[in-house]
Structure formats: structure tokens, C-alpha cells
Amino acid sequence: MSHRLRSILITGCSSGIGLACAQGLLKKGWRVFASARSAEDVERLKDLGLADALLLDVADSESIFSGVQWVLTQTGGNLDAVFNNAGFGVPGAVEDLSRAAMRYQFETNVFGAIELTNQVLPIFRRQGYGRVVFNSSVLGFAAMPYRGAYNASKFALEGFADTLRLELQGSGIFVSLIEPGPIVSRFRANAAEQFYRWIKPELSFHLPSYQVMDARLKKAGPVAPFTLPEEAVLEVLLRALEVKTPAVRYRVTTPTKVFAFLKRILSSRLLDRVLLAASGDEPGFSYGRKRD
């Protein structure tokens, strides 16, 4: 990688992991292009010292194109890395998800991340180096109930990343996935908003489960054991960006590491039982049994 000031474009920096990583990399000497999808958040990022903050909505193709072009004008046409961090969850049982809700989930979590990556790959190929990092999740390989749209989006993202890694062999461009478990963020608060936007719980068979889920989403503070601060992701992001040969996957938090191990050794049926118990959404009636 070049010895000049290293540059990175990070999506989804309004809060949480994106903000923590943008600020952390800035302190480490990177030139950070921190993006957010609202002008108000961009101004706030600038007030926090991220002078190269920019407006970029990964659900909008024109916004992706104009954002990348602006970054390249600032760097003289070079870029060292992209961290596809922007994402959110649309909770709800699979049978309650409309096509529109699923499309909305995938536009940001999958399509936007891949389209942005495709925009920067020609720059990386011309340079002969580059780092592409995707923020996935423990739910990118271990599904949990009532998170179907989010599970599927992260499974899809991992499929794209694995394929891209194969297609970039020998190019000097490395692709890594970060798979966080529970991290301190606004994820649950945002998910609650999405739930009531897309789901009508009072009309659903899953109403008892939704009532449990609603309490979990609205509870203040961490609700899962082993929750770590956002800086835990920054730590592995730095490794993915700065080591000579980065890992394919970086698993963050104890639950992610445990589930990765259990997926290797348990049957699918046994793993299902563990995931149901760990989901935190058990409604007080048996799964698969008709509700009275």
C-alpha cells in the first residue's frame, strides 16, 4: 500500500460503528471520507472533526456515483479502502414481510454496498491495490427468528463478498468481512421504527412474539450478554486495513465466535434449538404449535 496519506470511504457514519470507526481511523492518521445520508448528519460529522464528511445514500445510485466522484476529486483520483458499513434491520416474521419491505432492506444492506464497491474497484485495479471491507453480522451465518429480512440481507452480502474475493485473486485487492455480534449502537431503536413502518403486529399470528420483541427493542441499554462498544469493530477494521494479508472474516464478540464454532459441530436441528433460545423473542408458546 502507498506511503502517502491513506484514504478510506466509510458509509453509515451518522452513529454507532460507522462513527466510531471514522473517528478512530482519523486519529490513526487516515484521511477519512465519512458519509451519511442526511445533510444534517454530514454537518454534525464535520463539527466532530471529520472535515471530509459527505452526503451519500447507498440506496440511491446517483448519490453513490456523485459521492465517489467527489471523493476522487479530493484525493487526486486515488483511494485506498472502502468500508461498507451502512445498514439497518427490518424486523418481522418472514410470513409478514411484504415484497416492498424486503426490497427496502436489500437496497441498503446489499445492493448499495455492492454498487458502491463496483464504483471503486476500477480505481483499485488501476492502482494495483485496495481494501474492501463489508460489515456483516453474526446473523450473516446464523439465522435467528423474526429477523428474516436482515438475516437474508447479510447472508446475501457474505455470498457477494466470498465471490468477489475469488474474482479478485492476484489483483492486490483484498476483501474482508467483519461479523459483529451485539455492539452498543442505535440498531435496536432504528429497528423498532422499521418494524412499525412495515409490520401490522395486531393482524399477525406472531403477535405474542412481537410483544416480547417490542419490549426488547425498546429497552434502554444493552439487552444481550457480552455486548461490546463500537471500538471493538474499529480494532478489527484496523487489522483488515493495515496487515499485509488480511483475514477473510473477523468475528467480533463472544456470541459470534461461539455460534461460528457451534455451526461447525452441531446438526442443523440442534443449532436451531440453540438459536431459538438465544434469540430473546420466545413468546411463551411452543414454536410450531397452533396458537389458541
N, C-alpha and C positions, 0 to 999 in steps of 0.2 A: 504494500500500500504506500501511497505517496507520502513524502515527509512534509508536504505543505500542511496548512491548517486543514484538518479533516472535517468534512461536512456531512450532515445527515438530515434527511427529511423524516419527520415523525408525524403521524396522523393521530387525531383524537387527543389533543393536549389540553383540553379545557379543564380537566381534573384527573384525579386518580393516577393510574400507571403512566399515562402519557405525559402529564405534567411533571411527575417525579423524575421520569427518565430524561425529559428535556432539560430540567434544571440541573440534574446530576451530570449529564454529558457536557453541558455548558461549563460547569465547574472543572471538568476534566480536560478542558481545552478544545472541545469540539465546537465547530460552528453549527448551531442548531437551528434548523428551519422547523419551528413548531407550528403545526396547523390546527385550526379549529373551524367549525362550520358556521359560526356566528361572528359578526363584526364586533359585537360587544366582548366576546371571549378573546378575540385577537387583540383588542386594545388592552384587556386585562393582562394578557401574556406579555405584552410589551412593557406594561407597568412593572411586571415582575422581573424585568431584565432580559427577556427574550426578544431582543431587538429585531430579529429576523422572522418574527411570527407572521403568519399569512393566513388568509381565508382559503379554505379548501374543504369541500364537502365530497366525500368519496362516493356518495350516492348520486353524484351529478358528473357526467362525463366531461362537460365543458369546464366545470370547476377543476377537475383533475388536470386537464390539459393546460389550462391557464396557470394553475398553481405551479405545475412542474416547469413550465416555460419561465415563469417569474424567478423561480429558484435558480435556474440555469443562467439567467441574465445576471444574477447577483454573484455567481461563482465563476463566471467566465466559461460556462459550458461543462463544468465538472461536478461530480457528486460521488461521494464515497459509499454511502449507505442509505437504505430506506428501512424504517421500522413501521410496518403496517400494524398499528395498534388500535385504530378506531373500531369500535364495535359496541354492541348492546345486546340485550336479550328480550325476546318476546315470549313471556311465559304462557303456558296453557297446554291442556291435553291435546294430543295430535288430532283427535276427532273434533275438536272445537276450533281448529285453525283454518281460517279461510285462505284461499289462494292469495288474496291481497296481503294478508298478514305474513305468509311465508315469503312472498316476493319482497316485501318490505324488509324482512330480516336478512335475506340474502343480498339485497342490493348493497348494503353497507359491509356486512361481515365477510362476504365472499367476492361478489362481482367488483366492488370498489377496490378491494385490496389487490386483486389480480390485474385490474385495468391500470391502477397506479404503477404496479410493478412492471407491467408491459411498457409503460411510458418511459421508465428509467433504464430498462435493460439495454436499449441501443447505446446509451451513454456508457454503461458499464462495459459493454462489448468493445466499444471503441477504445476505452481506457485499458482494457485487459484485466480489470479487477472491479470488485464491488461486493457489498454485503446486502443481502435481502433477509430481513428478519420478520417473521409473522408472529403476532401474539395470538396464540391459540388458547387452549384451556385443558384442564383435566377432562372436561366434557367433550374434547376432541377425540377421545379414545374410549371413554367410559360414560355411557349414556345414563341419565337419571330421569325419572318420570317428571312430567309437567314442564319439561324444558326442551321439548321436541324440536322446535324451530331452531333454537340456539345450538342444541346438540348437533343437529344435521348441518348447520352452517359451519361449525368448527370441524366436523368430520370431513366436509367438503373442502374446507380450507387446507386441511392436512393432506388430502389427496392431491390438490393442486401443488402444494409445496413439495411433496415427495416426487411428483412427476417433473416439476421444474428442476429439482436438484439433479435428476438423471439427465435431463436435456442440457444442463449447463456443465456437465463433466468436462474438465480440462480447459474451461474458459477463464479461470481465475475469479469467477463469481461464485460465492458461497451462499447457500440457502439454509437458514436455521429456523426452527420452531421453538417458541417459548410456551410452556404448558403450565400456567399458574393454577393453583388451587385457590382456596379462599384468601383474598387480598383485601385490605382496607380500601374502600372506594365508594363511589356513588352508584355502583352497579345495581344494588337491590332497589334503591329509590327510583332509578330510571326504569327498572324492570316493572315496578309497580305501576308506573304511568303507562307503559306499553300494554300491560295486562288489561287495564280498564279501557284502553283505546280499542282493543281488538276482540276481547272476550266478553260474553254475557254470562257471568257465572250463575245467575239465578235460573237460567234455562238449561243448565248443563247437568248431566248425570254426575259429574265430578264436583258438585257444589261442596260437599263436606271437605274434600281435599283442598279445594280453593280457599275455604275459610281458614284452614291451617296454614296454607301458603301465604295468604294475605297477612296474617299475623307475623309470619317470619319476615316477609318483605318490608313490613313497616316498623319492625323492631329496631330501636336505635343501637348502634354499636355492633361489634362482631357477633354473629349468631353461630358460626361454625368453629369447632376447635381447631387449633393450630393456625389461626388466621395470622398472616404476616403483613407488615407495612409494605407500601408500594416499592420502597427501596430494595426489597428482595428481588424484584424483577430487574431493577437497574443493575444489580450486581451481575446477573447472568447476561444481561444485554451487553454490558461492557466486555465480557468474555467473548460473546458471539461476534463482536465488532473488532476486537483487538488481538485475539490469539491468531497464530499463523494458520491453523486449520481448525475452524470452529466445529463444535458438535452439531449433529443433526437435530437433536432435541435437548432442550434444557428444561428439566422438571423442577418446578418451584413449589414449595410447601410439602409437608409430610403426607397429606392426603394424596397428592398427585403421585408421589413415589410409591406409596402403599398400593394404590389402585393399579399402577403400572405393573407392580410385582404380582398382585392377585390376578390380574388379567392373564398373566403368563401361566399361572399354576392351577387356577380353578376352572371348572367346567363353566359353560355359559349359564347354566341354571343356578349353580351356586353363586356365581358372580352377581346374577340378578338379585338374589336374596340380600347380598351384602349392599348392593347399590340402593335397593328399596329401603333398607334400614337406615342407610346413611343419608338419604335424600332430605329428611326432615319434614316431609309432607304427608306422612301417613295419617289418614283421616279418621281412624277409629273403626273402620270396617275392613274386611278382608279384600285384598285386590282380587279381581276376577269374579267376585260373588255379586249377584244381583242386589242392588240397594233397595231397601224397603221404601 
